[in-house]
Amino acid sequence: MAYGLPHSAWGPDAAGPEWRQLVMLSTGSHTLAGKRIGIFGKGGCGKSTVSVLLARGLRRMGYPIVLVDADSTNMGLSAVLGLEQSPRPLIEYFGGMVFSGGAVTCPVDDPTELAESNVSLDRLPREFVGRIDDGFHLLVAGKMGELGPGAGCDGPISKIARDLRVHGGGRDCVTLVDFKAGFEDPSRGVLIGLDWAIVVVDPTVAAVQMALDLRETIQRIRAGALPATAHLGHAELVNLAHAQYRHARIEGTLCALNKVPDEATEHFLRVKLATTGMDPIGVIHTHPSIGHSWLRGRPLRDAGADEEAGHLAKGFEAAAAAVAVGAP
């Protein structure tokens, strides 16, 4: 099954009845309410940019948004969102990493759920919450650079991203999780805590391959594949890990194009992905102002990118609505 929309469907006036039918199914119904969506991609694809733009696009559609910065190595998300100061990392709120005597373990070594992982924005200390507006908030899982030499791996940050459930940002808020680049977090099992995965594809072979690899991994989970557990020393941990995978609710993989310089490149990527059954839900073209924002640590403002992000958000909602009603 290919989740997505027709290639021409990037605006209400741009396509035929199939696209309009999907939008009618989704518009106003808040198909994505309460969902957790992970944003993935290979290094340099612009994953965090797409996370910001998609969050803003969904916010303009009326969804309350919580954006979780779970990229343990990338900096600057707070600045491009217009915040003067980044929120304190949740790794501190949950007691620190196990490697330094704290409470948060790596999900590969310890599949147990993060203690008190259901949190309310209203009850979180203010310094842990970045407020963009009344219905848009930023949380930061943690950054390895702040922890110094010998801090260990960032597995505990992955556990926060896997288990965190946020309430209080508005009725049935959407949680977007910006994961670290590459395949390490999916290999740690973060996919089992998501409803959807979106992989960002830039004009590279590596990005297309990661989209295919992520889709295959999710298809295997949905088909009943279980995680490697030979390293777990206790039967109860093995049983717990197996149960988590059996109860995974992730619907599938969607892809979004980013850093597309021209129509020829966009066409090539669409044809390449179509041969594998993937159809992008939207495209963000190359906008020099985006790179300038990340370089200078200033709010990301670009009317063209925001317009494309609106189409991306609507395409995502429509694709999810199509799956919800069993569209082929």
Helices and strands as residue ranges (DSSP letters): H 17-26, E 36-41, H 47-60, E 65-70, H 77-80, H 90-93, G 98-100, E 118-120, G 126-128, E 130-133, E 136-140, G 144-146, H 155-163, E 165-167, E 174-179, H 184-187, G 190-193, E 196-201, H 205-222, H 235-246, E 253-260, H 263-274, E 283-285, H 288-296, H 303-324
